[in-house]
Amino acid sequence: MRVDIWLWAVRLFKSRSVAASTLRAGRVRVNGTVAKPATSVAVGDRITWRDPLRERVVVVRELIPKRVGAPIAVKAYEDQSPPVPTREERAAVGLRERGTGRPTKRERREIDKLRGRRR
C-alpha cells in the first residue's frame, strides 16, 4: 500500500495531496529512509515526520485502503510521538531581546539546535 494513501486514510494528514507534497519534500521517513509518495508500507513499519510542534512517530498496525472514521483510524496505528510541548516550553526556546535585530547565522543555528530542527 502507498504511504501517501495510508497517511491520508488514517487521518494523519487532512488530504492526500498534502501528504504527497510533504513526502515529495523529503520530510517523511519510513523505517529511517526518506520516502516518496509511492513508497510501500507494511504492518510494523515506522513512519516519522516533523509537525509544526513536534516530531511525529507512528507505527503501522493495520493497512486501510480507504479513508475511515476517526475511531477506526486510531486502531490502525500506534502513536509513539513525544508529548506536545506546553505553551511555556515553546515560548522559552529561542527568545531574543527586543530590538537586537535579526539573528546572525551562528545564532540561527543555535536556535534551530534548541528547537530540535536539523538542517
N, C-alpha and C positions, 0 to 999 in steps of 0.2 A: 504494500500500500504506500502511496506517495505521502511524504511527510507534510506537505502543504495542505493536503486534503484532511489528513488526520488532525493537525493542529486546529483547523477550522471546525471540523466535525465535533471535537470535544470542547469547543467554545473557549479555547485559549487565545484565539485571535478573532476579531469582530467579523472579518471577511476573509475569503480565500485569497483575494488579491493582496490584502495587507500581509498575510502570512507569506505569500510568494515573494513579495517585494523585500520583506525582511530576510528571507532566505537568500535571494539574489544578492543582497548587500553583504552577505557573508557573516551575518550576526548570529546565526543559529548553528549549533554543533550537534551532531548525532554521534554518540559514543566517542566524543573528543575530536571528531573530524568535521571540518566546515562542510555544511550540507547545501545542496541545491534543491529547488522545489520538487524535482522528480526523484530525489533520494528515497529509497525504500526504507520503511521502518518495520520492525517486527516486535513481538512481545518481548519485553525485557530490555529494549533499547533505552538509552539515557539521552534525553534531549535538553540542551541548555541554551539560554539566550538571556540578554540583558533587557529588563523592563526599565522604564524611566526611574523607578525607585529602588530596584534590587535585581540581583541575579536570579533567574528562574531555572529550576532544575526539576524535570519531570521524567518519570519512568513509565514506559508504555505497559499497561496491564491487559488491554483489550483493543483490538482493531475494530474501529467503527467506520464504515464507508460513507454513511450519510449523517448529516447534522441531526443531533438528537437533543432532547430537553436536558436542562442542567442537572437534574438528579441522576439521570442515566449517564451523562457525560462524566461526572465526577468519579464514577466507578471504573472508567476506562483508563485512568492514570493514577499514579501515586506522586503527590507533590512533595518534593524534598527540598524546596526552596527555604532559605533562611527567612525569618520573620521580617515584616516590613518595618523599617526604622521609624521611630516616633518623630513627630514634627520637630521636637527639640534637638534630637540627634542629627536630623537632616540640616537644621539651621546652623548647627555648630561647626559643620565641615566647610572649610574654605571661606570663612568670613574675613573681610578686609575692612580696614578703617575707611570711613567715608572721606572722599577727597584725595585718596592716594593715587588715583589714576588707574590705568589698565595694568593688569599683572604682566610681569616680564615672562619670557619663555620659561625661565627656571621656576618662577612662582606657579605658572600654569601646570608644569609637570608635577610639582609638589601637591597642588590642589587635586589633580587627577589621581595621584597616588593615594591621597587621603580618601577620595571618593570611591576608590577601588576600580577605577577605569584603566584600561590598558590602551596604549597607542602603539 
